Amino acid sequence: VQLQASGGGWVQAGGSLRLSCAVSGRTFDSYVMGWFRQAPGKEREFVARISWPSGGSPYYVDSVKGRFTISRPYVKNTVYLQMNSLKPEDTAVYYCAEARISPTAQLGATMTTVHSYDYWGQGTQVTVSS
């Protein structure tokens, strides 16, 4: 499985960006896709995740709730992260990731750690200026 993240850039505080993650080579039908970010000098942190078939609602870290939306259109090989009301503290390299799951999995608050995911994209830089 290969993931390609794109859509990063520079934006002023309060602005918006939409990140995309294109997936190729997937051979399974049940999976979870997540977005993580890593700021300079900090550990990579979970941002949001979405699963297929539905393993519950999309899940977000508290700091982005109400501002970011993860979505996966019917075409299954792309996931988006719409980021609104961006803040300087959102500045980071954003990574998409994927893991295979059971088709009956109910994820709850799980799948929020780096070690939960098997496949990673290369990252895209998001810079928010104040």
C-alpha positions as CSV (number, residue, x, y, z in Angstrom):
1,V,0.0,0.0,0.0
2,Q,1.3,3.4,-1.0
3,L,0.0,6.7,0.3
4,Q,0.6,10.1,-1.2
5,A,-0.3,13.2,0.9
6,S,-0.7,16.6,-0.7
7,G,-2.4,20.0,-0.3
8,G,-0.2,21.6,2.4
9,G,1.0,25.1,2.2
10,W,1.2,28.5,3.9
11,V,-1.9,30.2,5.2
12,Q,-2.7,33.0,7.6
13,A,-4.4,32.3,10.9
14,G,-8.1,31.9,10.4
15,G,-7.6,30.5,6.9
16,S,-8.3,27.1,5.4
17,L,-6.5,24.3,3.7
18,R,-7.7,20.9,2.4
19,L,-5.2,18.0,2.5
20,S,-5.6,14.9,0.3
21,C,-4.3,11.4,0.7
22,A,-4.3,9.2,-2.4
23,V,-3.9,5.5,-1.8
24,S,-2.8,2.8,-4.2
25,G,-2.1,-0.9,-3.9
26,R,-4.7,-1.6,-1.3
27,T,-5.9,-5.3,-1.5
28,F,-8.4,-5.3,1.5
29,D,-11.8,-3.8,1.9
30,S,-11.8,-3.0,5.7
31,Y,-9.4,-0.3,6.8
32,V,-9.0,2.9,8.8
33,M,-7.3,6.0,7.5
34,G,-5.8,8.5,9.8
35,W,-4.1,11.9,9.8
36,F,-1.2,12.7,12.1
37,R,1.0,15.7,12.4
38,Q,4.4,16.5,13.8
39,A,5.7,19.9,14.7
40,P,9.4,20.6,15.1
41,G,10.8,19.1,18.2
42,K,7.6,17.3,19.1
43,E,6.3,13.8,18.7
44,R,4.0,12.8,16.0
45,E,0.4,13.2,17.2
46,F,-3.0,11.9,16.1
47,V,-5.3,14.4,14.4
48,A,-8.3,12.4,12.9
49,R,-9.4,9.1,11.6
50,I,-12.1,7.5,9.5
51,S,-12.9,3.9,8.7
52,W,-14.5,1.8,6.0
53,P,-16.9,0.0,6.3
54,S,-18.2,2.2,9.2
55,G,-16.5,1.5,12.4
56,G,-18.3,4.4,14.1
57,S,-18.1,8.1,13.5
58,P,-15.0,9.9,12.5
59,Y,-12.8,10.6,15.5
60,Y,-10.8,13.7,16.2
61,V,-8.3,15.0,18.7
62,D,-9.9,17.6,21.0
63,S,-7.8,20.4,19.7
64,V,-9.2,20.2,16.1
65,K,-12.8,19.3,16.9
66,G,-15.2,21.7,15.2
67,R,-12.4,23.0,12.9
68,F,-11.2,20.0,11.0
69,T,-13.3,17.5,9.0
70,I,-12.0,14.1,7.7
71,S,-13.9,12.6,4.8
72,R,-13.7,9.7,2.5
73,P,-15.8,10.0,-0.7
74,Y,-17.4,7.0,-2.3
75,V,-14.3,6.6,-4.4
76,K,-12.4,4.6,-1.9
77,N,-8.8,5.5,-2.7
78,T,-8.7,9.1,-1.3
79,V,-9.3,10.7,2.1
80,Y,-9.5,14.4,2.8
81,L,-8.8,16.6,5.8
82,Q,-10.6,19.9,5.5
83,M,-8.9,22.3,7.9
84,N,-10.7,25.6,8.8
85,S,-10.0,28.3,11.3
86,L,-6.4,27.4,11.3
87,K,-4.2,28.5,14.1
88,P,-0.4,28.9,14.3
89,E,-0.3,25.9,16.6
90,D,-1.6,23.8,13.7
91,T,1.8,24.3,12.0
92,A,3.3,20.9,11.4
93,V,4.1,18.2,8.8
94,Y,0.9,16.3,8.2
95,Y,1.0,12.6,7.5
96,C,-1.7,10.2,6.3
97,A,-1.7,6.6,7.4
98,E,-3.7,3.4,7.0
99,A,-4.3,0.2,8.8
100,R,-6.3,-2.9,7.9
101,I,-9.1,-3.7,10.4
102,S,-11.8,-6.3,10.8
103,P,-15.0,-5.6,8.8
104,T,-17.0,-5.7,12.1
105,A,-14.6,-3.6,14.1
106,Q,-16.1,-0.9,16.3
107,L,-13.2,1.5,16.9
108,G,-14.4,3.7,19.7
109,A,-11.5,5.8,20.8
110,T,-8.9,3.4,19.5
111,M,-6.5,3.7,16.5
112,T,-5.1,7.0,17.7
113,T,-1.5,6.0,18.1
114,V,1.4,5.9,15.6
115,H,1.9,2.2,16.3
116,S,-1.6,1.3,15.3
117,Y,-0.9,2.1,11.6
118,D,1.0,0.0,9.1
119,Y,1.3,2.3,6.1
120,W,2.4,5.9,5.9
121,G,2.6,8.7,3.4
122,Q,5.5,11.1,3.0
123,G,4.0,14.1,4.8
124,T,3.0,17.6,3.6
125,Q,4.0,20.8,5.3
126,V,1.3,23.1,6.8
127,T,2.4,26.5,8.0
128,V,0.0,28.9,9.7
129,S,1.2,32.4,10.3
130,S,-0.2,34.7,13.0
